[in-house]
Amino acid sequence: MPGSKAALNLIIILIFVGLVGVVLPSEYRVERSIEIEAPASVIYPMVVDLKKWQQWSSWGRLDPVAIYSYDGPDRAIGMRVQWQSDVLGIGSIQIDSLQFNRMLTYSLHNVTQGIEATGEIRLDASNNGIRVTWSSQGDVGLNIIDRYKLLTFDDKLGRDMEVGLENIKVLAENSLVSH
């Protein structure tokens, strides 16, 4: 009988975990900002050109041997980067809308991880230059495991965004010093 009691306890725990997972939120929104002492005309070219994202994005450094391909119009709506990687999986980012020197919106698809998200990088004037705000949002649907992952997702994705924004800051501010 001790085995059946353990099995019953396990079933109760699994039911509880499943019920909690069903009521956890399926949607997420992560946002980070940084002040950069550089004009938008220096920062915007780094974010509108998907070929330059590897210079500042933390994701590009996770797998230096990832294979990237680009299509669509260069630095314009419809530009797309696709990647294949043992670390990053298979996915793409496509530019969906632009406002010159102000904003870029994109859609992200990671087939391997089942991620469908949208994001925005916004440049706003501030007292010391430009405030760059990067946001990403999505919905994991009914997947209970992914809903549990969202409990720490803000920290994980937020760290990646902070690294990317800090890299943009260093690149932008250093480009002003070298000129």
N, C-alpha and C positions, 0 to 999 in steps of 0.2 A: 503493500500500500504506500510506502514512502515515495516510490517512483510516480504513482498516480497523483499524489499531492503536489509533487514538484511540477509535473506536467500541467496540472490545473493552475498552479501559480503562474507558470510561464504563459499559459493561454490568457489569463486575466491581465498580465502585464502587457502582452502584445495587443490585446483589445484596447487597453487604456492608452498605450502609445499611439495606436491607430486613430482613436477618437480625438486625442489631443492634436494629432497631425492634421486631421480634417478641419479643425477650427483655427489652426494657425493661418496667418495671412498668406495669400499666394502672390501678392504684388509686392514689389520693392521699388524704392527710389533712393539712390545714393548721390550725394552732392558734396563737392569740395571746391574751395576757392583759394586763390593766392593773389597777392598784390605784386605787380611786376613794374619796375621802374624802366619802362620802355614804351614807345608808342605802339598803337595797334598795328601800324604799317610794318613793324618788325615782327610782331607776334603772329598776326593772322597768316602770313605765308607758311609758317610752321604747322599750323593746324589744318589749313585748307588743302595742303598737298599730302595725300595719304602716303606717298613715298617717303616723306620726312618723319612719319610717326615712329619709325624704328629708331630714330635718333633720340627721341625723348620718352617714348612709351616704355613702361616697365615690362610689358608683354614681349616686346622685341628682344629683350635681354634674357628672357626665360629660356629661349631656345635659339641660339645663334645659327643653327643649321636649318632652321625652318625654311620652307620654300614659299616664296611670295610671287604672286603675279598680279598685274594691274590691267584694268580695262576701263572703257568709258572715257569720257572727255577729261583731260588733265585739269586738275584743280577746279572742277565744276560739278554741278549737280549731275549725278550718275556715275561719277568716278568711283571705282570699286577696287579694293584690295582683297585678294583671296589668299589663304594660307593653308599649308599642309605641314603638320608637325607632330612628332611623337609626344611632345609636351603640351602644346596648345590645341591639338586636335585639328579638325578641318572646319574652316569657317570663312566668313567674309564681313567686311564693313563697306557700306555704300553711303555716299553723301546724298542726302535727301533734299536739303534746302540750304541756302546760303544768304547772308547779308554781308556785303563787302566790309571788311574790317570790324565786324560786329558779332557775327554768329555763324555757326555751322551746326546742322542737325544730321544725324546719321542713323542707320539701322545696322544692327549687328546680328549675325546668324552664326552660331557655332553648332554645326551638325553633330559633332562627336558628343558634346556635352548637353545638347538639346536646349541651347539658350537662344531665345529670341528677345532682343532688347532694342530700345531706342536710346539715343543719347544726344547731348547738346554741349557745345563749347561756346560760351558767351564771353565777349569782351566788352567791359563797361568802363567808362572813364572814372577815375578815382583821384583823390588828392595827390597821390604820389606816382601816377602813371595810369596803369590799366589793371582792373580787377578781372581776372580770368576765372570763370566758374565752369566747372565740368560736372555734368549730371548724367545719370544713366537710370533707366527704369525699365521694368519688365514684369512679366507674370509667369510663374512656374506652373500654373494650372493646378490640376488635382494631384500631382505627384507629391505624396506625403514626405518622402525622403528629402526632396528639394525644399519643401516648406520648412523642414527642420534646419536645412543648410542656411536658409535665409536668416536664422537667428544670429548667425555670425557674419553674414554676407556684407553688412555695412562696413564692418571693420576690415574685412579682406579686400573688397573692391575699393573701399575708401583709401586703404594704404597704397594700392596700385595707382589710384588717381593722384594721390598726394605726391608720389614719386614722379609721375609724369608731369604734373604742374611745376614741381620744383626743378625738373630738368628743363622745361620750357623757360622758366625764369632765368636759370643759369645761362642757357643758350642766348636768350634775348638780351640780357644785360651785358653779357660778355661781347656780343656782337657790336654793341655801342662803344665799348671800350676800345675795341680793335680798329674802329674807324676813325 
